[in-house]
Amino acid sequence: MDDNPADNPQENFDILWNTINEKYSFLGLKNINWDSIRNHYEPMVTDDISNTDLFTIMDSMLYDLEDGHVNLVSPFNLSRNWNWYLGFPDNFDYEVLERNYLKDDYRIAGGLKYTIIDSIGYIYYESFSSGFSVENLNAAINYMKGTKGLIFDVRNNGGGVLNNAFILAQSLIDSEKQVLITSEKMGPGRDDFGNSLSYTLRPATSYAHYDGEVAVLINRRCYSATNTFAAILYPFDNITLIGDQTGGGGGIPVDSELPNGWTYRFSATRSLIPIDANSYYDIEMGIPPDVVAHNTEARMAEGKDDILETALRVLE
């Protein structure tokens, strides 16, 4: 066997398995028997295995984690698991939204698209990677003064910059609350977490704040930072989450590299929201809506977005 770890399939397999075993956040939460998974895949790794076959084995092993934040990257392929939204209703069609609700006179301020629909404010934010300035946010929120309520739509928002979630949340909430506790995976024990941080949200004072009832529209394609956005808004009395459960993605991913040059990433933290004084919920599994609503193909073909229509009725 070659002593060069870059050319040693077994060593690359072992490093990947051991790293996940010690540092991946959700083996316990998801009741994953990682030893059993190793016993299944390891016999397939041979000294003369091709790179393509080795990648396929590692891909299959990581796929069993059922985590959209887990990837293996080689020059010829990218492993991924998108089951957090595949197999679920889309519950969103941007063309229906633009043609029948935003129409042709909506405003754009940075990543925020906004208008007023039947005396109710509406903001669509398609990605937390889309930037906005304080001036952009002030323009959008101040435009909503005098409305009966505000719809903040993050459907199909796959995440991005987490800090944007906190900034936007503070422009919508009506009180001060502890909203999140994060911690890092520190060792091989399934509950070996440390370096915990607690986050408290307060209504914005240095930029515009909406004073009123807010409906936040969510669906299965709300992931990562968007999932966190829904989670930190969940406890507030003036916020109503409407639509479908979010896709999850509660861990912050970290990157690493195998000796053969392939890179990989995995969730290395967990995020909990307080349910009451003695219990917490891990947001990795997604955030349920307060009001369940779905779109159908037939209604969307008629130009109707029933999740948005539900929000309009709730805020009326």
Secondary structure, DSSP 8 states (H G I E B T S, - for coil): --S-GGG-HHHHHHHHHHHHHHH-S-TTTTT--HHHHHHHHGGG--TT--HHHHHHHHHHHHHTT--TT-EEE-SS-B----TTTTTS-----HHHHIIIIITT--EEETTEEEEEETTEEEEEE--BTS---HHHHHHHHHHTTT-S-EEEE-TT---B-HHHHHHHHHTT-SS-EEEEEEEEE-SSSTT-EEEEEEEEE---SSS----S-EEEEE-TT-BTHHHHHHHHHTT-TTEEEEES---B--S-EEEEE-TTS-EEEEE-EEEEEEEETTEEEEGGG----SEE----HHHHHTT--HHHHHHHHHH-
